[in-house]
Amino acid sequence: MNAIYARQSVDKKDSISIETQIELCTNEVSPGEGYKVYSDRGYSGSNINRPGFQELLDEVRSGGISRVIVYRLDRISRSLLDFTSLIELFDKYDTAFVSTQEKFDTGSPIGRAMLSITMVFAQLERETIQQRIKDNYYSRGSKGMYLGGPAAFGFVKTEMQTDRGKIKQLEPDRIKSRYLLRMYEMYGIKGLSLSEIAKTFNAEKIPAPLNGIWDVNRVSRILRNPVSVRANIDVMCYYKRKGCQISNSSDEFTGRNGCYLYGKRPSSERKYVNVENHVLSLAPHEGIIEAELFLKCQERLDKNKQIDNRNRGKKTWLTGLIKCGECGYALVPKSSNKGRYSYLCCSGSAVAHCPVSGKIMDLNAAETLVERELFKYIEKYSDICVKNPKVACQENIKVKIRISELEDELDKLIDVFLKPGNLQEGY
């Protein structure tokens, strides 16, 4: 069934009425064809949150609409992003879209060509919005404004009134700031390991961020975060040597304020470790940790080497695949008296998290059990056939050739459309 949609934001003498829009749209309906009218009176085209239009979309999703007909494109939406997403929805449910004035019909070749052009501009708008958000994010950071997310350990979020209005900032937490200082002293002065700090905090039931359990990674992340340092010129030079961009002048690093460190990083890299091309900005809040102690901890952390997992399957092919049923931490192989890796232990016990200690299971028995279950699974789906890779490759080549042909046809259509004399009013 055809669907006719009409919208009028304000009833003015010089604006086309909903009734006139419907009349013009019915000219696109062939005699004998049925149609249903959806309309919104007094609604703006700035968004698609309109009752009549939402009813239309529900009908499209139900598969009951073959064509959507409008007087002009802006009756649907004035947002290019909204319009593009709607076209994708219509295409998903095999619903053609027709605009009577722009001669836009996705059921015709020229209509599809125009759709492709629209998609290009929509993508440009998306990327422009993303860049604008990114620029605004970095601009806020360079001004020392809080960039969102939960407060760093040892701090709470507060509001501060400025000439730009209320902004968020951090303030030392009366209790957690003591734990934070103690953590730095344990690592930088007493020389305790990250694992020992985690064990101590867990044993004393000191709450970890997000109600979690203290472990090596959590302690390391907190120690790496410059939000708590009373940043002086030495801190600035440390991050500058690491490839950071410094947004403040050197004379602003007076040994009083904390810092925000922000920037994009690959998901495979640890936060605060590789900070090349990141930005370091002074924050408005006062730091907790003296620069000398902070840098001493950083030097020690820099000497720690992340475990290379490329050969992690040397001891057993189960490494990294099995977890402890009690705490969810990874099970790791341990050596017997003869130097063979013959049993599994829970890595969670290293930070006093798992109640299970010692040997959990014989390694050979675990491998045999998992292997048997894997073969059962493979046998269950053994009747599934894989298509000949040569045939699949040939089909892939045919698809690529067809895509190239379609692109050539599209270019020809656009050339014809843009020739002088073919541009008529309303296109």
C-alpha positions as CSV (number, residue, x, y, z in Angstrom):
1,M,0.0,0.0,0.0
2,N,1.1,3.6,-0.7
3,A,1.6,6.0,2.2
4,I,1.2,9.8,1.8
5,Y,2.9,12.0,4.4
6,A,2.2,15.7,4.9
7,R,3.6,18.1,7.5
8,Q,3.0,21.8,8.2
9,S,4.8,23.5,11.1
10,V,2.9,26.8,11.0
11,D,-0.3,27.7,9.2
12,K,0.6,30.7,7.1
13,K,-0.9,32.2,4.0
14,D,2.2,31.8,2.0
15,S,2.8,28.2,3.2
16,I,1.4,25.1,1.4
17,S,-1.4,23.5,3.4
18,I,-1.5,19.8,4.4
19,E,-4.6,19.4,2.2
20,T,-2.7,20.7,-0.9
21,Q,0.3,18.5,-0.1
22,I,-2.0,15.4,0.0
23,E,-3.7,16.4,-3.2
24,L,-0.3,16.7,-5.1
25,C,0.9,13.4,-3.6
26,T,-2.2,11.6,-4.8
27,N,-1.1,12.4,-8.4
28,E,1.7,9.9,-7.9
29,V,-0.8,7.1,-7.1
30,S,-2.0,5.1,-10.1
31,P,-5.8,4.7,-10.5
32,G,-7.0,1.7,-8.5
33,E,-4.1,1.8,-6.1
34,G,-4.8,2.3,-2.4
35,Y,-3.2,4.8,-0.1
36,K,-3.2,5.9,3.5
37,V,-2.6,9.5,4.7
38,Y,-0.3,10.3,7.6
39,S,0.0,14.0,8.7
40,D,1.5,16.2,11.4
41,R,0.2,19.7,11.9
42,G,2.2,22.1,14.0
43,Y,5.4,20.1,14.1
44,S,8.9,21.2,13.1
45,G,11.0,19.3,10.6
46,S,14.1,19.6,12.8
47,N,13.6,16.1,14.1
48,I,11.4,13.0,13.4
49,N,9.7,12.8,16.8
50,R,6.2,13.5,15.4
51,P,3.2,11.2,16.1
52,G,1.9,10.9,12.6
53,F,5.4,10.2,11.2
54,Q,6.2,7.7,13.9
55,E,2.9,5.8,13.1
56,L,4.1,5.7,9.4
57,L,7.4,4.3,10.4
58,D,5.7,1.6,12.5
59,E,3.7,0.6,9.4
60,V,6.9,0.5,7.3
61,R,8.5,-1.8,9.9
62,S,5.5,-4.1,9.8
63,G,6.0,-4.5,6.0
64,G,2.7,-3.0,5.0
65,I,4.0,0.0,3.0
66,S,5.3,-0.3,-0.5
67,R,5.9,3.5,-1.2
68,V,6.2,6.6,0.9
69,I,5.1,9.8,-1.0
70,V,5.8,13.3,0.2
71,Y,5.4,16.8,-1.4
72,R,9.0,17.8,-0.7
73,L,12.1,16.2,1.0
74,D,11.9,18.8,3.9
75,R,8.4,17.5,4.8
76,I,10.2,14.4,6.1
77,S,13.1,16.0,7.9
78,R,15.4,19.0,7.6
79,S,18.3,16.9,9.0
80,L,20.4,15.2,6.5
81,L,21.5,12.6,9.0
82,D,17.8,11.8,9.9
83,F,16.9,11.6,6.2
84,T,19.7,9.2,5.4
85,S,18.9,6.9,8.2
86,L,15.2,6.9,7.1
87,I,16.2,6.0,3.5
88,E,18.2,3.1,4.9
89,L,15.1,2.0,6.9
90,F,12.9,2.2,3.8
91,D,15.5,0.2,1.8
92,K,15.6,-2.5,4.5
93,Y,11.8,-3.0,4.2
94,D,11.7,-2.7,0.4
95,T,9.8,0.6,0.7
96,A,10.3,3.1,-2.2
97,F,10.5,6.8,-1.4
98,V,9.0,9.4,-3.7
99,S,9.2,13.2,-3.5
100,T,6.8,14.9,-6.0
101,Q,8.7,18.2,-6.3
102,E,12.4,17.0,-6.4
103,K,11.5,14.1,-8.6
104,F,13.2,11.8,-6.2
105,D,12.1,8.2,-6.6
106,T,14.3,5.4,-5.2
107,G,12.4,3.0,-7.4
108,S,14.1,4.5,-10.5
109,P,17.8,4.5,-11.5
110,I,18.2,8.3,-11.3
111,G,16.5,8.2,-7.9
112,R,19.1,5.6,-6.7
113,A,21.8,7.8,-8.1
114,M,20.6,10.8,-6.2
115,L,20.4,8.6,-3.1
116,S,24.1,7.7,-3.5
117,I,25.0,11.4,-3.7
118,T,22.9,12.1,-0.6
119,M,24.8,9.3,1.3
120,V,28.1,10.9,0.4
121,F,27.0,14.2,1.9
122,A,25.6,12.5,4.9
123,Q,28.9,10.8,5.6
124,L,30.6,14.2,5.2
125,E,28.3,15.6,7.8
126,R,28.9,12.7,10.2
127,E,32.7,13.1,10.0
128,T,32.3,16.9,10.4
129,I,30.3,16.3,13.6
130,Q,32.8,13.8,14.9
131,Q,35.7,16.3,14.3
132,R,33.7,19.1,16.0
133,I,33.2,16.9,19.0
134,K,36.8,15.9,19.1
135,D,38.0,19.5,18.8
136,N,35.6,20.6,21.5
137,Y,36.9,17.8,23.8
138,Y,40.5,18.8,23.3
139,S,39.6,22.5,23.7
140,R,37.9,21.7,27.1
141,G,40.9,19.8,28.2
142,S,43.4,22.5,27.3
143,K,41.3,24.9,29.5
144,G,41.6,22.6,32.5
145,M,37.9,21.5,32.3
146,Y,36.9,18.1,33.6
147,L,36.4,15.7,30.7
148,G,33.8,13.4,32.2
149,G,33.7,9.9,33.6
150,P,34.0,8.7,37.2
151,A,36.2,10.7,39.6
152,A,39.8,9.3,39.8
153,F,40.6,7.3,43.0
154,G,41.3,9.7,45.9
155,F,39.0,12.4,44.5
156,V,35.3,13.4,44.3
157,K,33.6,15.5,41.7
158,T,32.3,19.0,42.7
159,E,30.9,22.0,40.8
160,M,32.7,25.3,40.4
161,Q,31.1,28.6,39.3
162,T,33.1,30.4,36.6
163,D,32.4,33.1,34.0
164,R,31.5,30.3,31.6
165,G,28.9,28.9,34.1
166,K,29.1,25.9,36.3
167,I,31.8,23.4,35.5
168,K,32.8,20.1,37.0
169,Q,36.2,19.7,38.8
170,L,37.9,17.3,41.2
171,E,38.5,17.7,44.9
172,P,40.5,15.5,47.2
173,D,38.4,13.0,49.1
174,R,39.1,13.1,52.8
175,I,39.5,9.4,53.3
176,K,40.5,8.0,49.9
177,S,43.2,10.6,49.4
178,R,45.0,9.0,52.4
179,Y,44.8,5.6,50.8
180,L,46.1,7.1,47.6
181,L,49.1,8.7,49.3
182,R,49.8,5.5,51.2
183,M,49.8,3.6,47.9
184,Y,52.4,5.9,46.4
185,E,54.6,5.6,49.5
186,M,54.3,1.8,49.6
187,Y,55.5,1.6,46.0
188,G,57.9,4.5,45.7
189,I,59.5,4.6,49.2
190,K,59.0,1.1,50.8
191,G,59.6,-0.7,47.5
192,L,56.6,-3.0,47.7
193,S,55.4,-4.7,44.5
194,L,52.1,-4.0,42.8
195,S,50.9,-7.4,43.8
196,E,51.9,-6.8,47.5
197,I,50.0,-3.5,47.5
198,A,46.9,-5.2,46.1
199,K,47.1,-8.0,48.6
200,T,47.4,-5.5,51.5
201,F,44.5,-3.4,50.4
202,N,42.3,-6.5,49.8
203,A,43.2,-7.8,53.3
204,E,42.4,-4.5,54.9
205,K,39.1,-4.4,52.9
206,I,39.9,-1.0,51.5
207,P,37.3,-0.4,48.8
208,A,38.6,-0.4,45.2
209,P,37.1,1.8,42.4
210,L,33.7,0.7,41.1
211,N,33.3,-1.7,44.0
212,G,35.9,-4.0,42.5
213,I,38.8,-6.0,43.8
214,W,42.4,-4.7,44.0
215,D,44.7,-6.3,41.5
216,V,48.0,-5.4,39.8
217,N,46.4,-3.6,36.8
218,R,44.2,-1.5,39.0
219,V,47.0,-0.4,41.2
220,S,49.3,0.3,38.2
221,R,46.6,2.5,36.5
222,I,46.1,4.6,39.6
223,L,49.9,5.1,40.1
224,R,50.3,6.1,36.4
225,N,47.5,8.7,36.5
226,P,48.9,12.2,36.8
227,V,45.6,13.6,38.1
228,S,47.0,13.4,41.6
229,V,50.5,14.8,41.2
230,R,51.4,18.3,42.3
231,A,52.9,19.0,38.9
232,N,56.2,21.0,38.6
233,I,58.6,21.5,35.7
234,D,60.1,18.1,36.2
235,V,56.7,16.4,35.7
236,M,56.2,18.5,32.6
237,C,59.7,17.4,31.2
238,Y,59.0,13.8,32.0
239,Y,55.8,13.7,29.9
240,K,57.4,15.9,27.2
241,R,60.2,13.2,26.8
242,K,57.5,10.6,26.4
243,G,56.1,12.4,23.4
244,C,53.2,14.3,25.1
245,Q,51.9,17.6,23.9
246,I,51.9,20.1,26.7
247,S,49.0,22.6,26.6
248,N,50.3,24.9,29.3
249,S,53.5,27.1,29.4
250,S,56.4,25.9,31.6
251,D,56.0,28.7,34.1
252,E,52.5,27.4,35.0
253,F,53.9,24.2,36.4
254,T,54.4,25.5,39.9
255,G,54.1,22.2,41.9
256,R,50.5,22.8,43.0
257,N,47.9,21.6,40.5
258,G,47.1,18.1,39.2
259,C,47.1,17.2,35.5
260,Y,44.7,15.7,33.0
261,L,46.2,13.3,30.4
262,Y,44.0,12.5,27.4
263,G,44.3,11.2,23.9
264,K,43.4,8.3,21.6
265,R,45.1,5.0,22.2
266,P,44.8,1.5,20.5
267,S,42.5,-0.8,22.5
268,S,45.4,-3.3,22.8
269,E,47.5,-0.8,24.7
270,R,47.3,-0.1,28.4
271,K,46.1,3.3,29.6
272,Y,48.9,5.8,30.6
273,V,51.7,3.5,29.3
274,N,52.2,4.7,25.7
275,V,51.3,8.4,25.9
276,E,52.9,9.6,22.7
277,N,50.8,12.3,21.0
278,H,48.6,12.5,24.1
279,V,47.9,15.9,25.6
280,L,48.9,17.0,29.2
281,S,46.9,19.9,30.7
282,L,47.0,21.4,34.1
283,A,43.8,20.9,36.1
284,P,42.2,23.5,38.4
285,H,42.3,21.1,41.4
286,E,45.2,20.9,43.8
287,G,47.3,17.7,43.6
288,I,47.9,15.3,46.5
289,I,51.2,13.6,45.6
290,E,54.5,15.5,45.6
291,A,56.3,15.5,42.2
292,E,59.4,13.8,43.5
293,L,57.5,10.8,44.8
294,F,55.3,10.6,41.7
295,L,58.3,10.6,39.4
296,K,60.0,8.0,41.5
297,C,57.0,5.7,41.1
298,Q,56.9,6.4,37.3
299,E,60.6,5.5,36.9
300,R,60.0,2.2,38.7
301,L,56.8,1.5,36.6
302,D,58.7,2.2,33.4
303,K,61.2,-0.5,34.3
304,N,58.4,-3.1,34.6
305,K,58.0,-5.1,31.5
306,Q,54.6,-6.3,30.3
307,I,54.5,-10.0,29.9
308,D,54.9,-11.1,26.3
309,N,51.9,-13.3,25.6
310,R,53.0,-14.4,22.1
311,N,54.4,-17.7,23.4
312,R,51.8,-18.2,26.1
313,G,50.7,-21.5,24.7
314,K,54.1,-23.1,25.3
315,K,53.1,-24.6,28.6
316,T,49.6,-25.7,27.6
317,W,47.2,-24.8,24.8
318,L,44.6,-24.1,27.5
319,T,46.4,-21.0,28.7
320,G,44.2,-18.0,28.5
321,L,41.1,-20.1,27.7
322,I,40.0,-21.4,31.1
323,K,38.8,-19.5,34.2
324,C,38.4,-20.3,37.8
325,G,34.9,-21.3,38.7
326,E,35.1,-19.4,42.1
327,C,36.4,-16.0,41.1
328,G,36.6,-15.9,37.3
329,Y,40.4,-15.3,37.2
330,A,42.5,-17.2,34.7
331,L,43.9,-20.6,35.6
332,V,47.6,-20.8,35.1
333,P,49.9,-23.9,34.8
334,K,52.4,-24.5,37.6
335,S,55.5,-26.6,37.7
336,S,55.8,-29.9,39.7
337,N,58.9,-30.9,41.5
338,K,60.3,-32.5,38.4
339,G,60.0,-29.3,36.4
340,R,57.0,-30.3,34.4
341,Y,53.8,-28.2,34.2
342,S,51.4,-30.7,35.5
343,Y,48.7,-28.9,37.4
344,L,46.6,-25.7,37.3
345,C,46.3,-22.9,39.9
346,C,44.1,-19.9,40.1
347,S,45.8,-16.5,39.4
348,G,43.2,-14.8,41.6
349,S,44.9,-16.2,44.8
350,A,47.9,-13.9,44.1
351,V,45.8,-10.9,45.2
352,A,43.9,-12.7,48.0
353,H,40.8,-12.7,45.9
354,C,40.1,-16.4,45.4
355,P,39.3,-18.6,48.4
356,V,40.8,-21.6,46.5
357,S,44.5,-22.1,46.9
358,G,47.0,-24.7,45.7
359,K,46.4,-27.2,43.0
360,I,42.9,-27.1,41.4
361,M,43.2,-29.8,38.7
362,D,45.8,-32.0,37.0
363,L,46.8,-30.4,33.7
364,N,46.8,-33.5,31.6
365,A,43.3,-34.4,32.9
366,A,42.0,-30.9,32.1
367,E,43.5,-31.1,28.5
368,T,41.9,-34.5,28.0
369,L,38.5,-33.4,29.3
370,V,38.4,-30.2,27.1
371,E,39.7,-32.1,24.1
372,R,37.0,-34.7,24.4
373,E,34.3,-32.0,24.6
374,L,35.7,-30.2,21.6
375,F,35.6,-33.4,19.4
376,K,32.0,-33.9,20.5
377,Y,31.1,-30.4,19.4
378,I,32.9,-30.9,16.0
379,E,31.2,-34.2,15.4
380,K,27.8,-32.6,16.1
381,Y,28.4,-30.1,13.2
382,S,30.4,-32.4,10.9
383,D,27.6,-32.4,8.2
384,I,28.2,-28.7,7.5
385,C,30.1,-28.4,4.2
386,V,32.5,-25.5,3.3
387,K,32.1,-24.2,-0.2
388,N,35.1,-24.8,-2.5
389,P,37.5,-21.8,-1.9
390,K,38.2,-21.6,-5.7
391,V,34.5,-21.3,-6.5
392,A,34.1,-18.7,-3.7
393,C,37.0,-16.7,-5.1
394,Q,35.5,-16.8,-8.6
395,E,32.1,-15.6,-7.2
396,N,33.9,-12.8,-5.3
397,I,35.6,-11.7,-8.6
398,K,32.2,-11.7,-10.4
399,V,30.7,-9.5,-7.6
400,K,33.6,-7.0,-7.9
401,I,33.2,-6.9,-11.6
402,R,29.4,-6.2,-11.3
403,I,30.1,-3.5,-8.7
404,S,32.5,-1.8,-11.1
405,E,29.9,-2.0,-13.9
406,L,27.2,-0.5,-11.6
407,E,29.6,2.3,-10.7
408,D,30.2,3.1,-14.4
409,E,26.4,3.1,-15.0
410,L,26.0,5.5,-12.0
411,D,28.6,7.9,-13.4
412,K,26.9,7.9,-16.8
413,L,23.5,8.7,-15.2
414,I,25.0,11.6,-13.2
415,D,26.7,12.9,-16.4
416,V,23.4,12.8,-18.2
417,F,21.6,14.5,-15.3
418,L,24.2,17.3,-15.1
419,K,24.1,18.2,-18.9
420,P,22.8,21.7,-19.7
421,G,19.2,21.6,-20.6
422,N,18.5,18.6,-18.3
423,L,18.5,20.7,-15.2
424,Q,14.9,21.8,-14.6
425,E,13.4,23.8,-11.8
426,G,12.7,21.5,-8.9
427,Y,15.7,19.1,-9.5
